[in-house]
């Protein structure tokens, strides 16, 4: 049942936004329900378009699967098996965001921070911000999804654009 729940959560996202876990000896197969974004499609898009598409996919999931989102992302699970699924989905989401960030050729960060660590730190910050905004939206259903996505993208993209050099320093 838990594997089906995780597969359903992943399958609800468009194929272009589904997270793919990094290959590890302990990886659990999900029978192809998690798919990588086609490289050709992402190569044709600007960084801002990639951020908008990914953010819209996340908030579309929240919009169409409010209770699944709440169970998977908002309310901490007490059951060990559900907690394991929760952790895996959270890690997959963070890894997918980190892969998007890693597509930038360089980041303007203080020296000494390894690139992979910086990608993961930024991914976690973005994921936490989106999860917080989704929790707010859960309580304010009257707000249209497009407005929530616009706020999330504005916050995320402006920061990433400065870090990647897509926007000049002030």
N, C-alpha and C positions, 0 to 999 in steps of 0.2 A: 504494500500500500504506500509506504513512504517513497519508494523508488518511483512509483506511478505519480505521486504528488510532485516530486521534483521534475520528472519528465514533463508533466502537464504544465508546470510553471515555466519551464524552458521552452516548450513547444508553443506556448502562448505568445512568445516574442517572435517577431519576424526573423527569418533565417539570418538576415544581415546583422542582427543585433544580439544573437544568442552567444553567450559566453562559452569559451572552450577552455577546459582546465588544462594546465600545463601537464605534460606527460611525466608521470612519476611511477616508480615501481608499485605504489599503493593506489594508483588511480582506479576508480570504479567506472566500468563501461556503462553508458546510458543508452546503448543500442542505437547510436546515431542521432539522438534527439538534440544534441548540442552540436552546433555547426559553426565553422569559421566564416567570417565575412569574406566575400569574394575580394581578392586583392585588386583586381582590375577596377571594380566599382569604387573602392576607397581611394585608389590612385587618381581617379577623375574628380574627386571632391576636395574642396578646401578643408582646412582644419575646422573652421567654424561649421561647415556643412556636416562633417562627421560628428562633431559634438551635438549639433541639433538633432540629427537622425538618431543617434544613440539615446539621447535624453528623451526624445519623443517616444521611442520604443519602450523605454522604461515606464514613462508615465501613462502610455497606452495600456501596458500591463496592469498598472495600478488602477486605472479607470475601469477596465473590463473584468478585473479579478480582484476586487477590493478585499474580499475576505481571505483569499489566498495570500495576497500581499501582506495583510495584517498578520496572518499566522506565520508567514515565512520571514518577514522583515521587521515588524513592529513589536509584537509581543514576544518576549523571550520565552522559548520553549522550556518546559520543565522535564519532559520525557527525554531520555538519553538518545533514543533513535531519532526523534524529531530534531533534537539539538544537533545531531550529527549531520542531518540533511540541511538544516539551517546554516551550519558552519560551511558546508561544502558549497552551497549556493552563494553565500556571502563571498567566499574566497574566489569562486568562479567569476562573479561580478567584478570584484576588485581586479582580478587578473585581466579581464577583458578591457577594462578602462586603462590599466597599465599598458597594455599592448597598443591602444590608441595613442597614448602619450608617447610611447617609444617610437612612433612613426616620425616624430619631430626630430630633425637632425641634431639639435643641441638644445640644452636648457640653460638659461641664465640663473644659475644658483650659486651660492657661496662655494668656493673651492673645497675639495675634499669629500664631497658627497658622491658616492658611486652612482652611476647612471641608473642601474637597475633598482637601487634603493630609492633614489629620487622618484622614479616612475611609480613605484609602489606607494610611497608616501603621498604623492599627489593623487593617485588613484583612490586611496583610502579617504583622503580629504573630500574629494569629489563625491564618492559614494555616500559618505556620511552626510554631506550637504543635501544630496538628492533624497536620501532616506528621511532626513529631517523635514524637508519640504513636502515629501509625500505624506508624512504623518500630519503635518499641518493641513494639507489638502483633504485628508481623510475626514477631518473635523469641519471643513469648509467646502462642502460639496457643491455649493452654489457657484464657485469660481470655475470658469471654463478651463479645460486642460491646456489650451493654447496659451493662456496667461501664465499658468504655472510653468510650462515649458519655457516660455520667453524669459521668465525670471531666472530659472535654473541655468539656461544657456548664457544669459547676460553675465551672471556671476561667474560661471565656470570659464567661459570663453575669454572674457577680458583678462582674467588671471593667467590662463594658459597662453594667450596671445602675447602677453608681455614676457612670460618666461621663455617662449620659443622664438621671440624676435619678430613675430608677425605684426606686432604693434610696437612702435618705438617707445623707449623709456620716456617718462614725463620730464 
